[in-house]
Amino acid sequence: MIPYGRQTVDDDDINAVVEVLRGAWLTTGPNVELFERSVAAAAGTKHAVAVSNGTAALHCAMHALRVGPGDEVIVPAVTFVATANAAVFEGATPVFADVETDTLTIDVASVASRITSRTKAIVAVDYAGQPCAWDELNALAAAHGLPLVADGCHAIGASYKDKPVGSLAAMTAFSFHPVKHVTTGEGGAITTDDDELASRLRLFRAHGIATDHRTREQRGTFHYEMVELGFNYRICDIQCALGVSQLKKLAPWVERRRAIAARYREALATIDGLELLRDRPEAKNAYHLFVVKLPAGADRAGVHRNLREAGIAANVHYMPVHLHPFYRDRFGTQPGLCPVAEREWQRILSIPMYPALTDSDVDFVVNALKTALR
Ligand SMILES: Cc1ncc(COP(=O)(O)O)c(C=O)c1O
């Protein structure tokens, strides 16, 4: 099967992991720090706080902003559920904004229409690897004195007006799940330039305890104090060694993704009625996903099935979050809330996109899609 996404792991990655296994620190050791420095360098920020996954990263960001009961957090309708769930973990209400028809990133006018006196933060997702309209989002957030959080889980290696994703909002959450650009197996991080936010993130990651085991070891002390309630969202050294090794290959991997996207764009242009997402000219898309919009009236489930029969595992990213039973039951969200998201998601299909995909794989996918549409 050709999956829609998958990791690339080479001998350097494997050796880096084995080296940690032979060493003294399996967790909270030097590789966590090294990985944080590598992520901060990729994001162009002062801090990166590494955590156990992207969901934890979003949760930490909500907590660091002191989001709580009675607050509203604006999120896009088209995203992975974790974006909205992170606000719910802290007792807040997610408020769903619609998306742009042609990019499926959050629609700034829709965000503006959702702001109330209870709004505490805005979370924007760089969907599929494409940065949002960050200038417009920043202007809107600044006008209302609201913090902006980026869910950059699809978009490490992307940039907007030459600024890397990671540095475009008060905090950016990343995921290092195997389908993402670089992987730690499971893993995540939050980047920020703000010292205060960084220290809140670090506290929340480790039970609300002010020092970690390695720091105490270095200082020769056993004493620690828990100053607030936190989680165990730590990531271990084994994962971080893999992450450091993987991040060295981020730039060529993003370039390969962009070359695959260019090949798809050219080949798919000939399919009647099929639409591709618009690339913002002022941004560099890191192409986590390659999303096509099937021609109006196409049977998406049938196309998906035909592709599977041809050995291609396409996927759908995503059903709008407010349509999930949990959100309907808990928050009373209904169809009609985000008409663009509700219309467009029914046409979308993510076709294979990962650096190890060869040109002939791409041509094979294109031909299979043409056949499936017939
Ligand atoms: C947009 C988005 N946000 C958050 C997450 C959560 O990341 P993780 O799976 O690492 O918890 C994902 C992961 O798929 C995602 O795609």
The ligand as a Tripos MOL2 file, in Angstrom:
@<TRIPOS>MOLECULE
LIG
   16    16     1     0     0
SMALL
NO_CHARGES

@<TRIPOS>ATOM
      1 C1         -3.6290   20.0840   13.1020 C.3       1 LIG1
      2 C2         -3.2170   19.1350   14.1870 C.ar      1 LIG1
      3 N1         -3.2290   19.5550   15.4530 N.ar      1 LIG1
      4 C3         -2.8540   18.7400   16.4640 C.ar      1 LIG1
      5 C4         -2.4690   17.4410   16.2530 C.ar      1 LIG1
      6 C5         -2.1200   16.5560   17.3950 C.3       1 LIG1
      7 O1         -0.8240   16.0780   17.3440 O.3       1 LIG1
      8 P1         -0.4420   14.6810   18.0210 P.3       1 LIG1
      9 O2         -1.0130   13.5910   17.1870 O.co2     1 LIG1
     10 O3          1.0530   14.6980   18.0130 O.co2     1 LIG1
     11 O4         -1.0040   14.6960   19.4010 O.co2     1 LIG1
     12 C6         -2.4340   16.9550   14.9520 C.ar      1 LIG1
     13 C7         -2.0020   15.5720   14.7040 C.2       1 LIG1
     14 O5         -2.3750   14.8760   13.8260 O.2       1 LIG1
     15 C8         -2.8420   17.8130   13.8780 C.ar      1 LIG1
     16 O6         -2.8460   17.3840   12.6180 O.3       1 LIG1
@<TRIPOS>BOND
     1     1     2 1
     2     2     3 ar
     3     2    15 ar
     4     3     4 ar
     5     4     5 ar
     6     5     6 1
     7     5    12 ar
     8     6     7 1
     9     7     8 1
    10     8     9 2
    11     8    10 1
    12     8    11 1
    13    12    13 1
    14    12    15 ar
    15    13    14 2
    16    15    16 1
@<TRIPOS>SUBSTRUCTURE
     1 LIG1         1 GROUP 0 **** ****
